[in-house]
Amino acid sequence: MSDRTALILLACALTLVVAALVGVGAGYLARRDHATYPTALARAAVAFAATLTLATALAALGR
């Protein structure tokens, strides 16, 4: 495995971890705001997807 491939895989893994943390944080804050569990899960999913979309857009822009 080349260094470039390893760096790309590391960046992908880091992006997934950050997106998961953002999703968990959004779900937690939604529950703290007395949202129902399905609503909190939906907000967490939207935040996760938005983070991945933003990371993909930034990666495509920097290319």
PDB file of N, CA, C, O and CB in Angstrom:
ATOM      1  N   MET A   1       0.850  -1.164   0.000  1.00  0.00           N
ATOM      2  CA  MET A   1       0.000   0.000   0.000  1.00  0.00           C
ATOM      3  C   MET A   1       0.901   1.234   0.000  1.00  0.00           C
ATOM      4  O   MET A   1       1.841   1.342   0.787  1.00  0.00           O
ATOM      5  CB  MET A   1      -0.970  -0.006   1.223  1.00  0.00           C
ATOM      6  N   SER A   2       0.591   2.144  -0.890  1.00  0.00           N
ATOM      7  CA  SER A   2       1.413   3.344  -0.985  1.00  0.00           C
ATOM      8  C   SER A   2       1.039   4.333   0.125  1.00  0.00           C
ATOM      9  O   SER A   2       0.012   4.199   0.790  1.00  0.00           O
ATOM     10  CB  SER A   2       1.250   4.002  -2.373  1.00  0.00           C
ATOM     11  N   ASP A   3       1.896   5.310   0.295  1.00  0.00           N
ATOM     12  CA  ASP A   3       1.643   6.330   1.311  1.00  0.00           C
ATOM     13  C   ASP A   3       0.395   7.139   0.972  1.00  0.00           C
ATOM     14  O   ASP A   3      -0.367   7.515   1.862  1.00  0.00           O
ATOM     15  CB  ASP A   3       2.855   7.262   1.450  1.00  0.00           C
ATOM     16  N   ARG A   4       0.192   7.403  -0.304  1.00  0.00           N
ATOM     17  CA  ARG A   4      -0.977   8.183  -0.733  1.00  0.00           C
ATOM     18  C   ARG A   4      -2.275   7.444  -0.395  1.00  0.00           C
ATOM     19  O   ARG A   4      -3.229   8.050   0.094  1.00  0.00           O
ATOM     20  CB  ARG A   4      -0.909   8.471  -2.252  1.00  0.00           C
ATOM     21  N   THR A   5      -2.307   6.153  -0.654  1.00  0.00           N
ATOM     22  CA  THR A   5      -3.493   5.354  -0.354  1.00  0.00           C
ATOM     23  C   THR A   5      -3.753   5.322   1.147  1.00  0.00           C
ATOM     24  O   THR A   5      -4.899   5.437   1.583  1.00  0.00           O
ATOM     25  CB  THR A   5      -3.333   3.925  -0.895  1.00  0.00           C
ATOM     26  N   ALA A   6      -2.716   5.171   1.921  1.00  0.00           N
ATOM     27  CA  ALA A   6      -2.869   5.149   3.375  1.00  0.00           C
ATOM     28  C   ALA A   6      -3.385   6.490   3.888  1.00  0.00           C
ATOM     29  O   ALA A   6      -4.211   6.530   4.799  1.00  0.00           O
ATOM     30  CB  ALA A   6      -1.537   4.803   4.049  1.00  0.00           C
ATOM     31  N   LEU A   7      -2.908   7.569   3.315  1.00  0.00           N
ATOM     32  CA  LEU A   7      -3.359   8.899   3.735  1.00  0.00           C
ATOM     33  C   LEU A   7      -4.818   9.121   3.371  1.00  0.00           C
ATOM     34  O   LEU A   7      -5.566   9.709   4.153  1.00  0.00           O
ATOM     35  CB  LEU A   7      -2.489   9.986   3.097  1.00  0.00           C
ATOM     36  N   ILE A   8      -5.229   8.666   2.211  1.00  0.00           N
ATOM     37  CA  ILE A   8      -6.626   8.809   1.798  1.00  0.00           C
ATOM     38  C   ILE A   8      -7.540   7.997   2.712  1.00  0.00           C
ATOM     39  O   ILE A   8      -8.597   8.479   3.120  1.00  0.00           O
ATOM     40  CB  ILE A   8      -6.805   8.364   0.332  1.00  0.00           C
ATOM     41  N   LEU A   9      -7.141   6.770   3.034  1.00  0.00           N
ATOM     42  CA  LEU A   9      -7.941   5.946   3.939  1.00  0.00           C
ATOM     43  C   LEU A   9      -8.017   6.553   5.336  1.00  0.00           C
ATOM     44  O   LEU A   9      -9.065   6.505   5.979  1.00  0.00           O
ATOM     45  CB  LEU A   9      -7.363   4.539   4.017  1.00  0.00           C
ATOM     46  N   LEU A  10      -6.931   7.113   5.798  1.00  0.00           N
ATOM     47  CA  LEU A  10      -6.926   7.769   7.102  1.00  0.00           C
ATOM     48  C   LEU A  10      -7.848   8.988   7.106  1.00  0.00           C
ATOM     49  O   LEU A  10      -8.577   9.214   8.072  1.00  0.00           O
ATOM     50  CB  LEU A  10      -5.498   8.183   7.484  1.00  0.00           C
ATOM     51  N   ALA A  11      -7.818   9.764   6.040  1.00  0.00           N
ATOM     52  CA  ALA A  11      -8.688  10.930   5.940  1.00  0.00           C
ATOM     53  C   ALA A  11     -10.163  10.519   5.900  1.00  0.00           C
ATOM     54  O   ALA A  11     -11.009  11.170   6.512  1.00  0.00           O
ATOM     55  CB  ALA A  11      -8.333  11.749   4.693  1.00  0.00           C
ATOM     56  N   CYS A  12     -10.460   9.448   5.185  1.00  0.00           N
ATOM     57  CA  CYS A  12     -11.845   8.950   5.138  1.00  0.00           C
ATOM     58  C   CYS A  12     -12.313   8.485   6.520  1.00  0.00           C
ATOM     59  O   CYS A  12     -13.432   8.781   6.938  1.00  0.00           O
ATOM     60  CB  CYS A  12     -11.964   7.792   4.124  1.00  0.00           C
ATOM     61  N   ALA A  13     -11.453   7.761   7.213  1.00  0.00           N
ATOM     62  CA  ALA A  13     -11.803   7.290   8.553  1.00  0.00           C
ATOM     63  C   ALA A  13     -12.014   8.451   9.517  1.00  0.00           C
ATOM     64  O   ALA A  13     -12.946   8.440  10.322  1.00  0.00           O
ATOM     65  CB  ALA A  13     -10.717   6.364   9.087  1.00  0.00           C
ATOM     66  N   LEU A  14     -11.147   9.445   9.431  1.00  0.00           N
ATOM     67  CA  LEU A  14     -11.289  10.617  10.290  1.00  0.00           C
ATOM     68  C   LEU A  14     -12.573  11.374   9.985  1.00  0.00           C
ATOM     69  O   LEU A  14     -13.243  11.852  10.900  1.00  0.00           O
ATOM     70  CB  LEU A  14     -10.088  11.540  10.129  1.00  0.00           C
ATOM     71  N   THR A  15     -12.918  11.485   8.718  1.00  0.00           N
ATOM     72  CA  THR A  15     -14.151  12.165   8.329  1.00  0.00           C
ATOM     73  C   THR A  15     -15.370  11.429   8.863  1.00  0.00           C
ATOM     74  O   THR A  15     -16.315  12.061   9.334  1.00  0.00           O
ATOM     75  CB  THR A  15     -14.238  12.289   6.808  1.00  0.00           C
ATOM     76  N   LEU A  16     -15.360  10.104   8.798  1.00  0.00           N
ATOM     77  CA  LEU A  16     -16.480   9.330   9.330  1.00  0.00           C
ATOM     78  C   LEU A  16     -16.601   9.481  10.843  1.00  0.00           C
ATOM     79  O   LEU A  16     -17.710   9.562  11.372  1.00  0.00           O
ATOM     80  CB  LEU A  16     -16.321   7.859   8.969  1.00  0.00           C
ATOM     81  N   VAL A  17     -15.482   9.519  11.531  1.00  0.00           N
ATOM     82  CA  VAL A  17     -15.520   9.696  12.993  1.00  0.00           C
ATOM     83  C   VAL A  17     -16.068  11.071  13.352  1.00  0.00           C
ATOM     84  O   VAL A  17     -16.898  11.197  14.253  1.00  0.00           O
ATOM     85  CB  VAL A  17     -14.110   9.513  13.603  1.00  0.00           C
ATOM     86  N   VAL A  18     -15.608  12.094  12.653  1.00  0.00           N
ATOM     87  CA  VAL A  18     -16.100  13.449  12.921  1.00  0.00           C
ATOM     88  C   VAL A  18     -17.593  13.539  12.616  1.00  0.00           C
ATOM     89  O   VAL A  18     -18.346  14.131  13.391  1.00  0.00           O
ATOM     90  CB  VAL A  18     -15.317  14.491  12.086  1.00  0.00           C
ATOM     91  N   ALA A  19     -18.028  12.961  11.499  1.00  0.00           N
ATOM     92  CA  ALA A  19     -19.452  12.993  11.144  1.00  0.00           C
ATOM     93  C   ALA A  19     -20.290  12.250  12.183  1.00  0.00           C
ATOM     94  O   ALA A  19     -21.385  12.692  12.530  1.00  0.00           O
ATOM     95  CB  ALA A  19     -19.673  12.377   9.750  1.00  0.00           C
ATOM     96  N   ALA A  20     -19.780  11.132  12.676  1.00  0.00           N
ATOM     97  CA  ALA A  20     -20.510  10.393  13.711  1.00  0.00           C
ATOM     98  C   ALA A  20     -20.612  11.206  14.999  1.00  0.00           C
ATOM     99  O   ALA A  20     -21.658  11.219  15.647  1.00  0.00           O
ATOM    100  CB  ALA A  20     -19.824   9.047  13.993  1.00  0.00           C
ATOM    101  N   LEU A  21     -19.530  11.880  15.367  1.00  0.00           N
ATOM    102  CA  LEU A  21     -19.576  12.720  16.572  1.00  0.00           C
ATOM    103  C   LEU A  21     -20.551  13.874  16.413  1.00  0.00           C
ATOM    104  O   LEU A  21     -21.259  14.223  17.358  1.00  0.00           O
ATOM    105  CB  LEU A  21     -18.186  13.262  16.896  1.00  0.00           C
ATOM    106  N   VAL A  22     -20.593  14.467  15.233  1.00  0.00           N
ATOM    107  CA  VAL A  22     -21.550  15.551  14.981  1.00  0.00           C
ATOM    108  C   VAL A  22     -22.978  15.013  15.085  1.00  0.00           C
ATOM    109  O   VAL A  22     -23.846  15.660  15.670  1.00  0.00           O
ATOM    110  CB  VAL A  22     -21.308  16.190  13.580  1.00  0.00           C
ATOM    111  N   GLY A  23     -23.220  13.837  14.520  1.00  0.00           N
ATOM    112  CA  GLY A  23     -24.553  13.240  14.595  1.00  0.00           C
ATOM    113  C   GLY A  23     -24.966  12.916  16.013  1.00  0.00           C
ATOM    114  O   GLY A  23     -26.103  13.172  16.409  1.00  0.00           O
ATOM    115  N   VAL A  24     -24.048  12.354  16.778  1.00  0.00           N
ATOM    116  CA  VAL A  24     -24.351  12.049  18.187  1.00  0.00           C
ATOM    117  C   VAL A  24     -24.630  13.326  18.967  1.00  0.00           C
ATOM    118  O   VAL A  24     -25.555  13.383  19.776  1.00  0.00           O
ATOM    119  CB  VAL A  24     -23.185  11.277  18.840  1.00  0.00           C
ATOM    120  N   GLY A  25     -23.825  14.342  18.715  1.00  0.00           N
ATOM    121  CA  GLY A  25     -24.043  15.615  19.398  1.00  0.00           C
ATOM    122  C   GLY A  25     -25.381  16.239  19.044  1.00  0.00           C
ATOM    123  O   GLY A  25     -26.066  16.775  19.915  1.00  0.00           O
ATOM    124  N   ALA A  26     -25.757  16.178  17.787  1.00  0.00           N
ATOM    125  CA  ALA A  26     -27.052  16.735  17.368  1.00  0.00           C
ATOM    126  C   ALA A  26     -28.204  15.959  17.993  1.00  0.00           C
ATOM    127  O   ALA A  26     -29.188  16.551  18.436  1.00  0.00           O
ATOM    128  CB  ALA A  26     -27.178  16.720  15.833  1.00  0.00           C
ATOM    129  N   GLY A  27     -28.083  14.639  18.029  1.00  0.00           N
ATOM    130  CA  GLY A  27     -29.129  13.836  18.658  1.00  0.00           C
ATOM    131  C   GLY A  27     -29.235  14.101  20.150  1.00  0.00           C
ATOM    132  O   GLY A  27     -30.336  14.176  20.694  1.00  0.00           O
ATOM    133  N   TYR A  28     -28.099  14.243  20.807  1.00  0.00           N
ATOM    134  CA  TYR A  28     -28.095  14.542  22.244  1.00  0.00           C
ATOM    135  C   TYR A  28     -28.738  15.901  22.527  1.00  0.00           C
ATOM    136  O   TYR A  28     -29.553  16.039  23.439  1.00  0.00           O
ATOM    137  CB  TYR A  28     -26.656  14.516  22.792  1.00  0.00           C
ATOM    138  N   LEU A  29     -28.356  16.893  21.732  1.00  0.00           N
ATOM    139  CA  LEU A  29     -28.936  18.219  21.946  1.00  0.00           C
ATOM    140  C   LEU A  29     -30.429  18.241  21.636  1.00  0.00           C
ATOM    141  O   LEU A  29     -31.184  18.971  22.279  1.00  0.00           O
ATOM    142  CB  LEU A  29     -28.216  19.251  21.089  1.00  0.00           C
ATOM    143  N   ALA A  30     -30.855  17.456  20.668  1.00  0.00           N
ATOM    144  CA  ALA A  30     -32.284  17.375  20.371  1.00  0.00           C
ATOM    145  C   ALA A  30     -33.042  16.748  21.533  1.00  0.00           C
ATOM    146  O   ALA A  30     -34.129  17.203  21.888  1.00  0.00           O
ATOM    147  CB  ALA A  30     -32.524  16.570  19.087  1.00  0.00           C
ATOM    148  N   ARG A  31     -32.471  15.704  22.125  1.00  0.00           N
ATOM    149  CA  ARG A  31     -33.131  15.090  23.282  1.00  0.00           C
ATOM    150  C   ARG A  31     -33.148  16.028  24.478  1.00  0.00           C
ATOM    151  O   ARG A  31     -34.113  16.048  25.242  1.00  0.00           O
ATOM    152  CB  ARG A  31     -32.436  13.786  23.659  1.00  0.00           C
ATOM    153  N   ARG A  32     -32.087  16.801  24.642  1.00  0.00           N
ATOM    154  CA  ARG A  32     -32.060  17.776  25.739  1.00  0.00           C
ATOM    155  C   ARG A  32     -33.121  18.850  25.547  1.00  0.00           C
ATOM    156  O   ARG A  32     -33.573  19.473  26.508  1.00  0.00           O
ATOM    157  CB  ARG A  32     -30.674  18.425  25.847  1.00  0.00           C
ATOM    158  N   ASP A  33     -33.514  19.059  24.289  1.00  0.00           N
ATOM    159  CA  ASP A  33     -34.548  20.042  23.960  1.00  0.00           C
ATOM    160  C   ASP A  33     -35.938  19.404  24.009  1.00  0.00           C
ATOM    161  O   ASP A  33     -36.909  19.980  23.520  1.00  0.00           O
ATOM    162  CB  ASP A  33     -34.289  20.648  22.565  1.00  0.00           C
ATOM    163  N   HIS A  34     -36.025  18.217  24.601  1.00  0.00           N
ATOM    164  CA  HIS A  34     -37.263  17.470  24.805  1.00  0.00           C
ATOM    165  C   HIS A  34     -37.899  17.004  23.499  1.00  0.00           C
ATOM    166  O   HIS A  34     -39.123  16.926  23.401  1.00  0.00           O
ATOM    167  CB  HIS A  34     -38.247  18.314  25.567  1.00  0.00           C
ATOM    168  N   ALA A  35     -37.091  16.700  22.511  1.00  0.00           N
ATOM    169  CA  ALA A  35     -37.610  16.106  21.285  1.00  0.00           C
ATOM    170  C   ALA A  35     -37.842  14.614  21.523  1.00  0.00           C
ATOM    171  O   ALA A  35     -37.210  14.008  22.388  1.00  0.00           O
ATOM    172  CB  ALA A  35     -36.632  16.338  20.090  1.00  0.00           C
ATOM    173  N   THR A  36     -38.746  14.037  20.752  1.00  0.00           N
ATOM    174  CA  THR A  36     -38.978  12.597  20.875  1.00  0.00           C
ATOM    175  C   THR A  36     -37.778  11.846  20.298  1.00  0.00           C
ATOM    176  O   THR A  36     -36.948  12.421  19.594  1.00  0.00           O
ATOM    177  CB  THR A  36     -40.297  12.176  20.149  1.00  0.00           C
ATOM    178  N   TYR A  37     -37.706  10.560  20.607  1.00  0.00           N
ATOM    179  CA  TYR A  37     -36.582   9.769  20.109  1.00  0.00           C
ATOM    180  C   TYR A  37     -36.534   9.715  18.574  1.00  0.00           C
ATOM    181  O   TYR A  37     -35.454   9.863  18.001  1.00  0.00           O
ATOM    182  CB  TYR A  37     -36.661   8.356  20.668  1.00  0.00           C
ATOM    183  N   PRO A  38     -37.665   9.511  17.894  1.00  0.00           N
ATOM    184  CA  PRO A  38     -37.592   9.514  16.428  1.00  0.00           C
ATOM    185  C   PRO A  38     -37.140  10.861  15.851  1.00  0.00           C
ATOM    186  O   PRO A  38     -36.400  10.898  14.867  1.00  0.00           O
ATOM    187  CB  PRO A  38     -38.945   9.149  15.851  1.00  0.00           C
ATOM    188  N   THR A  39     -37.578  11.951  16.455  1.00  0.00           N
ATOM    189  CA  THR A  39     -37.169  13.269  15.989  1.00  0.00           C
ATOM    190  C   THR A  39     -35.681  13.490  16.233  1.00  0.00           C
ATOM    191  O   THR A  39     -34.976  14.017  15.373  1.00  0.00           O
ATOM    192  CB  THR A  39     -37.988  14.360  16.682  1.00  0.00           C
ATOM    193  N   ALA A  40     -35.213  13.088  17.397  1.00  0.00           N
ATOM    194  CA  ALA A  40     -33.791  13.233  17.710  1.00  0.00           C
ATOM    195  C   ALA A  40     -32.946  12.380  16.771  1.00  0.00           C
ATOM    196  O   ALA A  40     -31.876  12.814  16.342  1.00  0.00           O
ATOM    197  CB  ALA A  40     -33.516  12.844  19.173  1.00  0.00           C
ATOM    198  N   LEU A  41     -33.403  11.186  16.448  1.00  0.00           N
ATOM    199  CA  LEU A  41     -32.680  10.321  15.526  1.00  0.00           C
ATOM    200  C   LEU A  41     -32.661  10.927  14.124  1.00  0.00           C
ATOM    201  O   LEU A  41     -31.649  10.854  13.427  1.00  0.00           O
ATOM    202  CB  LEU A  41     -33.312   8.920  15.495  1.00  0.00           C
ATOM    203  N   ALA A  42     -33.766  11.518  13.718  1.00  0.00           N
ATOM    204  CA  ALA A  42     -33.816  12.168  12.400  1.00  0.00           C
ATOM    205  C   ALA A  42     -32.859  13.362  12.346  1.00  0.00           C
ATOM    206  O   ALA A  42     -32.171  13.558  11.345  1.00  0.00           O
ATOM    207  CB  ALA A  42     -35.257  12.627  12.078  1.00  0.00           C
ATOM    208  N   ARG A  43     -32.815  14.150  13.408  1.00  0.00           N
ATOM    209  CA  ARG A  43     -31.886  15.285  13.440  1.00  0.00           C
ATOM    210  C   ARG A  43     -30.436  14.818  13.421  1.00  0.00           C
ATOM    211  O   ARG A  43     -29.586  15.437  12.782  1.00  0.00           O
ATOM    212  CB  ARG A  43     -32.138  16.144  14.680  1.00  0.00           C
ATOM    213  N   ALA A  44     -30.162  13.733  14.119  1.00  0.00           N
ATOM    214  CA  ALA A  44     -28.802  13.178  14.122  1.00  0.00           C
ATOM    215  C   ALA A  44     -28.421  12.683  12.726  1.00  0.00           C
ATOM    216  O   ALA A  44     -27.292  12.884  12.280  1.00  0.00           O
ATOM    217  CB  ALA A  44     -28.688  12.026  15.146  1.00  0.00           C
ATOM    218  N   ALA A  45     -29.355  12.043  12.048  1.00  0.00           N
ATOM    219  CA  ALA A  45     -29.086  11.537  10.706  1.00  0.00           C
ATOM    220  C   ALA A  45     -28.852  12.677   9.723  1.00  0.00           C
ATOM    221  O   ALA A  45     -27.976  12.588   8.863  1.00  0.00           O
ATOM    222  CB  ALA A  45     -30.242  10.662  10.228  1.00  0.00           C
ATOM    223  N   VAL A  46     -29.624  13.736   9.845  1.00  0.00           N
ATOM    224  CA  VAL A  46     -29.452  14.897   8.969  1.00  0.00           C
ATOM    225  C   VAL A  46     -28.101  15.560   9.220  1.00  0.00           C
ATOM    226  O   VAL A  46     -27.421  15.960   8.275  1.00  0.00           O
ATOM    227  CB  VAL A  46     -30.592  15.913   9.183  1.00  0.00           C
ATOM    228  N   ALA A  47     -27.716  15.678  10.471  1.00  0.00           N
ATOM    229  CA  ALA A  47     -26.422  16.282  10.790  1.00  0.00           C
ATOM    230  C   ALA A  47     -25.268  15.415  10.283  1.00  0.00           C
ATOM    231  O   ALA A  47     -24.273  15.938   9.780  1.00  0.00           O
ATOM    232  CB  ALA A  47     -26.295  16.496  12.305  1.00  0.00           C
ATOM    233  N   PHE A  48     -25.397  14.093  10.415  1.00  0.00           N
ATOM    234  CA  PHE A  48     -24.376  13.174   9.912  1.00  0.00           C
ATOM    235  C   PHE A  48     -24.246  13.307   8.396  1.00  0.00           C
ATOM    236  O   PHE A  48     -23.138  13.422   7.872  1.00  0.00           O
ATOM    237  CB  PHE A  48     -24.718  11.718  10.297  1.00  0.00           C
ATOM    238  N   ALA A  49     -25.369  13.291   7.701  1.00  0.00           N
ATOM    239  CA  ALA A  49     -25.350  13.391   6.240  1.00  0.00           C
ATOM    240  C   ALA A  49     -24.824  14.746   5.781  1.00  0.00           C
ATOM    241  O   ALA A  49     -24.090  14.824   4.797  1.00  0.00           O
ATOM    242  CB  ALA A  49     -26.751  13.159   5.673  1.00  0.00           C
ATOM    243  N   ALA A  50     -25.190  15.802   6.480  1.00  0.00           N
ATOM    244  CA  ALA A  50     -24.706  17.131   6.106  1.00  0.00           C
ATOM    245  C   ALA A  50     -23.203  17.248   6.300  1.00  0.00           C
ATOM    246  O   ALA A  50     -22.523  17.885   5.495  1.00  0.00           O
ATOM    247  CB  ALA A  50     -25.418  18.206   6.920  1.00  0.00           C
ATOM    248  N   THR A  51     -22.682  16.648   7.346  1.00  0.00           N
ATOM    249  CA  THR A  51     -21.238  16.679   7.577  1.00  0.00           C
ATOM    250  C   THR A  51     -20.490  15.921   6.481  1.00  0.00           C
ATOM    251  O   THR A  51     -19.461  16.387   5.993  1.00  0.00           O
ATOM    252  CB  THR A  51     -20.905  16.083   8.952  1.00  0.00           C
ATOM    253  N   LEU A  52     -21.004  14.758   6.097  1.00  0.00           N
ATOM    254  CA  LEU A  52     -20.371  13.999   5.021  1.00  0.00           C
ATOM    255  C   LEU A  52     -20.460  14.741   3.691  1.00  0.00           C
ATOM    256  O   LEU A  52     -19.515  14.723   2.903  1.00  0.00           O
ATOM    257  CB  LEU A  52     -21.017  12.619   4.893  1.00  0.00           C
ATOM    258  N   THR A  53     -21.596  15.395   3.442  1.00  0.00           N
ATOM    259  CA  THR A  53     -21.760  16.168   2.204  1.00  0.00           C
ATOM    260  C   THR A  53     -20.780  17.326   2.163  1.00  0.00           C
ATOM    261  O   THR A  53     -20.161  17.584   1.131  1.00  0.00           O
ATOM    262  CB  THR A  53     -23.198  16.692   2.076  1.00  0.00           C
ATOM    263  N   LEU A  54     -20.639  18.018   3.275  1.00  0.00           N
ATOM    264  CA  LEU A  54     -19.698  19.134   3.333  1.00  0.00           C
ATOM    265  C   LEU A  54     -18.267  18.665   3.135  1.00  0.00           C
ATOM    266  O   LEU A  54     -17.497  19.312   2.425  1.00  0.00           O
ATOM    267  CB  LEU A  54     -19.824  19.864   4.660  1.00  0.00           C
ATOM    268  N   ALA A  55     -17.906  17.561   3.746  1.00  0.00           N
ATOM    269  CA  ALA A  55     -16.545  17.024   3.587  1.00  0.00           C
ATOM    270  C   ALA A  55     -16.285  16.607   2.143  1.00  0.00           C
ATOM    271  O   ALA A  55     -15.192  16.822   1.619  1.00  0.00           O
ATOM    272  CB  ALA A  55     -16.328  15.823   4.526  1.00  0.00           C
ATOM    273  N   THR A  56     -17.281  16.017   1.506  1.00  0.00           N
ATOM    274  CA  THR A  56     -17.139  15.616   0.106  1.00  0.00           C
ATOM    275  C   THR A  56     -17.006  16.828  -0.792  1.00  0.00           C
ATOM    276  O   THR A  56     -16.196  16.827  -1.719  1.00  0.00           O
ATOM    277  CB  THR A  56     -18.329  14.767  -0.336  1.00  0.00           C
ATOM    278  N   ALA A  57     -17.788  17.860  -0.529  1.00  0.00           N
ATOM    279  CA  ALA A  57     -17.702  19.082  -1.338  1.00  0.00           C
ATOM    280  C   ALA A  57     -16.342  19.751  -1.171  1.00  0.00           C
ATOM    281  O   ALA A  57     -15.769  20.239  -2.145  1.00  0.00           O
ATOM    282  CB  ALA A  57     -18.822  20.065  -0.953  1.00  0.00           C
ATOM    283  N   LEU A  58     -15.826  19.777   0.039  1.00  0.00           N
ATOM    284  CA  LEU A  58     -14.516  20.379   0.270  1.00  0.00           C
ATOM    285  C   LEU A  58     -13.413  19.569  -0.387  1.00  0.00           C
ATOM    286  O   LEU A  58     -12.447  20.136  -0.899  1.00  0.00           O
ATOM    287  CB  LEU A  58     -14.246  20.510   1.761  1.00  0.00           C
ATOM    288  N   ALA A  59     -13.546  18.258  -0.377  1.00  0.00           N
ATOM    289  CA  ALA A  59     -12.548  17.415  -1.008  1.00  0.00           C
ATOM    290  C   ALA A  59     -12.567  17.595  -2.524  1.00  0.00           C
ATOM    291  O   ALA A  59     -11.517  17.619  -3.167  1.00  0.00           O
ATOM    292  CB  ALA A  59     -12.782  15.951  -0.642  1.00  0.00           C
ATOM    293  N   ALA A  60     -13.756  17.720  -3.084  1.00  0.00           N
ATOM    294  CA  ALA A  60     -13.869  17.915  -4.532  1.00  0.00           C
ATOM    295  C   ALA A  60     -13.370  19.300  -4.935  1.00  0.00           C
ATOM    296  O   ALA A  60     -12.799  19.467  -6.012  1.00  0.00           O
ATOM    297  CB  ALA A  60     -15.324  17.724  -4.988  1.00  0.00           C
ATOM    298  N   LEU A  61     -13.584  20.278  -4.083  1.00  0.00           N
ATOM    299  CA  LEU A  61     -13.149  21.646  -4.375  1.00  0.00           C
ATOM    300  C   LEU A  61     -11.635  21.750  -4.329  1.00  0.00           C
ATOM    301  O   LEU A  61     -11.042  22.488  -5.116  1.00  0.00           O
ATOM    302  CB  LEU A  61     -13.774  22.636  -3.385  1.00  0.00           C
ATOM    303  N   GLY A  62     -11.002  21.021  -3.420  1.00  0.00           N
ATOM    304  CA  GLY A  62      -9.559  21.094  -3.265  1.00  0.00           C
ATOM    305  C   GLY A  62      -8.802  20.273  -4.296  1.00  0.00           C
ATOM    306  O   GLY A  62      -7.573  20.321  -4.341  1.00  0.00           O
ATOM    307  N   ARG A  63      -9.492  19.548  -5.096  1.00  0.00           N
ATOM    308  CA  ARG A  63      -8.864  18.675  -6.074  1.00  0.00           C
ATOM    309  C   ARG A  63      -8.410  19.371  -7.281  1.00  0.00           C
ATOM    310  O   ARG A  63      -7.861  18.742  -8.186  1.00  0.00           O
ATOM    311  CB  ARG A  63      -9.763  17.620  -6.462  1.00  0.00           C
TER     312      ARG A  63
END
